[in-house]
């Protein structure tokens, strides 16, 4: 019952940092190794098998914007905590690929063993490596539609010649890590006008704004000792922005962002229909991930202004 941990996306110029975590629980999966040594087809195949057979698995994500703000070392710690907090099965040991204990200073830090090349030697770490790389690669491939011309699906954000040429021609996107030395010169570049045909590459895309608001709320919840269980969890009828847990209560938070007060509080967006959808989604999530004794609460977070200030986080009557 080893909890294996490995990351994907430490070196790219663009895209999120993703940490995988896996407990195989005695399952023998043939072909597990360092994800970088596998073909894409083999990684995809093993990814499906891991999700089907592992006792538990999860990934923790940190966006490029947050990585720029807190730095790589802290981003690795945060992504690792986010992944580990989702593992609910028992385990006897934690092995992290590399030589840095990213759980140091937490209650789990004393149970960690760091190991060079663990993704080659320890099956659960290999599984974590595959989970992180496949999910990150899929995410970057999806960005091709949002940011055409960059080729994210081919290079996954690494600083290859094609990517460098695209940045010189088109500029940077919200996916780019402006704290990285080759891109620091773009920190002060004025975004292109919204009247430009390139407006889909502005810093403040709708998704980027939503992600930033959700990050503010997630950080607040973590400061209140909540464990973040899921982000942007979707059903056919509703999407829950943040699912968190504190003691024996599970919280389902809808995040609303507004630039100013012209249209009232973000709370006004929680209509009776929306509340009904949130209730159904929460009950479905709990059915799959929580026991009968867990209390469920809906919540809404109001984030506003250019500084992305959390104005209010309140629970709602179900």
N, C-alpha and C positions, 0 to 999 in steps of 0.2 A: 504494500500500500504506500508506494512512493508518489508524492506530488512532484511532478516534473515541471520546470519552468524554463522557457526560452523566449527570445524576442525576435521580431522581424522589423526592419525599417530603421535601424540606427543610423545608417550612412546616407540615405537618399537626400536629395535637395528638396524634395516635395513629398507631401503625404503624411499620414499619421504614423505614430509609433505604435506597434501592436505587440503585446506580450501574451503568449499562450500558456495555459496551465492544464495539466492532464493527470488523472489518476486512472491507471489501467485496471487495477484491482485483480491482478492475476491473469488477465486476458493476454494471450499470445497472438501478436499480430505480425505476420511475416513481412519483411521488407522495410521495417522501421529503421531510419537512419537520419542523419543530418538532412534537412529539407533541401538544402542547396545542392546536394549530390544526387537528387532525384530529378527525373524529367517532370515536366508539368503534368503530363497524363498520369504518371505514377503518383505524384503528390495528390492530385485530385481524387484518385481511387482510394489512397490510404486515408485521406481526409474523411471520406464517407464512411469507411470502415471504423475509424476512431470514433466518430460520432454515434455509430450504431452500437459499438461494443464496449467502449470505455466506461468505467464506473462513474466518472465525472469529467467534464472538460469545460473550459471557459476561455475567453479572451478579454484583455483589458486594453483600452484604447486611450491615447492622448493625441489631440489634434496638433497640427503644425503651429497654429497660433498659440496654443498653450505651451508647446515645447519652446517656442521663441521666448515666451514670458518667464518660464521657470527654469529653463536650461535642461540639457540632456540628462544629467545625473538625476535630477528631481523627477523628470518625466519618466525615466525608467522605474524609479521607485513607485510613482503614482500608478503607472500602467500595471505594474506587478501587483500592487495592492488591489486594484480594481479586478484583476483576474482572480486572485486568490480568494477574495471575498465571496465570489460566486460558487466556490467549491464547497459543497455541503456534506460530502461523504467523509468518513474517518480516514485518516492517513497517519503513518508513523514517522515519516521523514520527508523533508523538502530538499530537492536538489535543483540548484540553479546553474545553468550553463555559464561558464566564465568564472571570474575570481572576485566578484563583488556581490555581497549579500544585500539585495535590494529590499529585504524585509527587516534589516537591522533597525532597532528602535521601536519595533512593533512587538506584539505578544507572540508572534511566530518566529521572530528573528533567531532565537536560541535553537530552533529545530532545523535550521538551514545548513546544508553542506554545499559549498561552491565547488565546481569541478570543471576544469578545462576539458573541452571536447565531450562534454556530457551528452550533447545531442548525437554523438556517435556511439556512446557507450551505454547509455541508460535509456531503455525503451520509452519510459514515460516522458523523458525530456525530448526524445526524438518526436514523439507524438505532439508535444507542445510546440515544437519547432514547426511542424507541418501545419498545425492549426493556425498559428500566427501568420505564416507566409501565405497560405492559400487565401485566408480571409483578407489580408492586406492586398495581395495581388488582384483579387476580385474587385475590391473597392477601387483600386487605381484604374482598372480596366473600365469600370463604370464612369470614371471621370472623363474619358475620351469624348463622350456625348456632351458633357457640360463645358469642356474646355478643348474644342477641336484644334488640332494643329500642334499639340504638345507631344502626342504619342505616349501618354501615360500608360496605356495598356501594354506597350512594348517594353518600356524601360522601368516602369513602376516608380518613377521619380528620381532615379539615380542620375548623376551628372554626366551622362554620356554626351558625345558630340552633338547628336540630333537634338537632345534636350537643351543644351547650351545655345544652340542656334535658334531654337524656338523662343527662348527667353529673350535673346537679343532682338528678335523680330517682333514679338508679341507682348513682351513685358512679363510680369509675374502675376500669379493668381493667388487666391486665398489658401491654396494648398502649399505654397512655397514657404520654406523655412528661412526667413530673412535674417535669422541670427547666424546662419552658416556664412563663413567668410566670403565665398564667391558671390553671395547674394546680398551682402550687407549694403552695397551701394544703392539698392532699390528701396531701402527703408524710407528715404526722403523723397522718392519719386511721386509726383502728383498723379493720382489715378486718371485714366482717360475719361473724357466727358461721357455722360450717359447718352448723349445723342450719337455717339460713335457706334458703328456696326460691331465694334469689339466689346460692347457693354457687358456681355456675359462674362468677361474676364476681370471685371472690377473687383476690388478688394471686398466690398460690402455686398456680395450676392445674398439672396434671401437665405440660402442654406447656411452661409457663413455667419450671418447675423443670428439665425436660430441656434446654431451650434454654440456661438459665444454666449448667448443668453442662458442656454442650458448648462454650459460649463460653470457659469456664475452660481447657478442654483445648486448644481452638484457639489461644488466646493463648499457652499453654505451648509448643505446637509451633512457632508462629511465632517465639518467643524462641529456639528451638533451630535456627532457619534453615530450617524446613520451609516449603514453599509449599503453601497450602491449595488443593486442586484442586476439592473438592466437599463439600457438607454435606447430610446426610440423603438420600444417593443410594439410590434404591430399585430393586429388581427384584421379580419375583413371589414370590421365595422368601426374600428377606432385604433389610434396610436397613442400609447402612453409615453410621454417624453422621458420620465425618470421613475424607476421603481426602486424603492429603498426600504431598508428594514432597521428598526430600532427596537431592541428587546423583543417582545412578542407581537409587535405590530408591523404590518407591511403598509407602506405609503405609496400611493400612485399620484404623481405630480404632473399636472399640465402646466407648461411654461408659456407665458404670454409676454411678448416684448412690444413696446411702443416707443417711438422716438420722442414723443412729447405728450402733454396732457390734452391735446386738442380733441381727442375722441374718447376721453374718459379713461377710467382704470382698465387694466387688462382683465380684471375680474368680470367685466361686463360681457366678455366673450363666452363665459360659461353659461350657456343657455340650458333650459331643462332638457332639450334633446341631447346636447353635449354631455350633460351630467348622466343621463341614462346610458349613453354609449360608454362613458368612462366606467360606470358601474359594471356593465356587462364584461368589458375587457378585464377589469380587475378580478372579477370572479373567475374568469377563464384562466388568467395567469395563476391565481391562487390554487385552482384545481390541479394544475400541472406542477406547481413548484412549492406549495405550502401545505402544511398539515391542517387538520380540522380546528386546532386550537389557536391558530393565528388570527388576530384581528386585522381587518382591512379598513383603511381610511383613504379617502380621496383628498387631494390637495391641489391648490393652484398657487403658482408663483408669479408675481408681477414684477417684471424687469423693465426699466425705462431709462431713456436718455442716452446720449452719446458715450457716457461713462459706464453704461450697462450696470446701473445700480439696482440692487434687489430692494424693491420698495416694500414688498410684503410677501410672506408665505403663510398661508392659512389652510386649515383643514376644512372640508366641506361636509355638509349633512348628506348622507347617502340616501 
